[in-house]
């Protein structure tokens, strides 16, 4: 999984957290193809945020 590879790289580079806002990068990491979203990664959590136009099915 791409997120797990990124998190492994974050660990080796001593990066505590990462905020991703570019939709091309969000699509690459998550497969989400909407028009608005943010991804916040830490060693323990993956958080995806978007607005109310999108819902999980």
WOWO-V886942 format. One record per pair of residues at least 4 apart in sequence whose ideal C-beta (glycine too) atoms are under 8 Angstrom apart, sorted by sequence separation. I is the first residue (numbers start at 0). J is the second residue. D is the distance in Angstrom with one decimal. If there is no record, write none. Layout:
# WOWO-V886942
i->(I & I)
j->(J & J)
d->(D & D)
This chain:
# WOWO-V886942
i->(0 & 1 & 2 & 3 & 4 & 5 & 6 & 7 & 8 & 10 & 21 & 22 & 23 & 24 & 25 & 26 & 40 & 49 & 9 & 19 & 20 & 26 & 31 & 39 & 40 & 8 & 9 & 19 & 25 & 26 & 39 & 40 & 38 & 39 & 9 & 38 & 19 & 29 & 38 & 39 & 28 & 37 & 38 & 22 & 25 & 36 & 37 & 5 & 22 & 25 & 36 & 37 & 22 & 25 & 36 & 22 & 24 & 35 & 35 & 31 & 33 & 20 & 35 & 36 & 19 & 29 & 31 & 18 & 19 & 33 & 18 & 19 & 33 & 17 & 18 & 19 & 17 & 25 & 31 & 5 & 16 & 17 & 16 & 16 & 1 & 2 & 15 & 1 & 2 & 15 & 9 & 10 & 9 & 6 & 5 & 6 & 2 & 2)
j->(4 & 5 & 6 & 7 & 8 & 9 & 10 & 11 & 12 & 14 & 25 & 26 & 27 & 28 & 29 & 30 & 44 & 53 & 14 & 24 & 25 & 31 & 36 & 44 & 45 & 14 & 15 & 25 & 31 & 32 & 45 & 46 & 45 & 46 & 17 & 46 & 28 & 38 & 47 & 48 & 38 & 47 & 48 & 33 & 36 & 47 & 48 & 17 & 34 & 37 & 48 & 49 & 35 & 38 & 49 & 36 & 38 & 49 & 50 & 47 & 49 & 37 & 52 & 53 & 37 & 47 & 49 & 37 & 38 & 52 & 38 & 39 & 53 & 38 & 39 & 40 & 39 & 47 & 53 & 28 & 39 & 40 & 40 & 41 & 27 & 28 & 41 & 28 & 29 & 42 & 40 & 42 & 42 & 40 & 40 & 42 & 40 & 45)
d->(7.1 & 6.3 & 6.2 & 6.5 & 6.6 & 6.4 & 6.6 & 6.8 & 6.1 & 7.8 & 6.8 & 6.2 & 6.4 & 6.3 & 5.7 & 6.6 & 7.4 & 4.8 & 4.1 & 5.2 & 7.7 & 6.1 & 5.7 & 7.6 & 5.7 & 7.9 & 7.8 & 5.9 & 5.7 & 5.7 & 7.9 & 7.6 & 7.3 & 4.3 & 6.1 & 7.0 & 6.8 & 6.6 & 5.4 & 7.3 & 6.3 & 7.6 & 7.7 & 7.8 & 5.1 & 6.6 & 4.7 & 7.4 & 6.9 & 7.6 & 6.6 & 7.5 & 7.8 & 5.5 & 4.3 & 6.7 & 7.9 & 5.7 & 5.4 & 7.0 & 6.1 & 5.4 & 7.6 & 7.9 & 6.9 & 6.3 & 7.4 & 6.8 & 4.2 & 7.4 & 7.5 & 7.6 & 5.3 & 8.0 & 5.4 & 7.3 & 7.4 & 8.0 & 8.0 & 6.8 & 6.8 & 4.6 & 6.5 & 4.7 & 6.6 & 5.4 & 6.7 & 5.1 & 7.3 & 7.3 & 7.0 & 6.7 & 7.4 & 6.1 & 6.9 & 6.9 & 6.9 & 5.9)
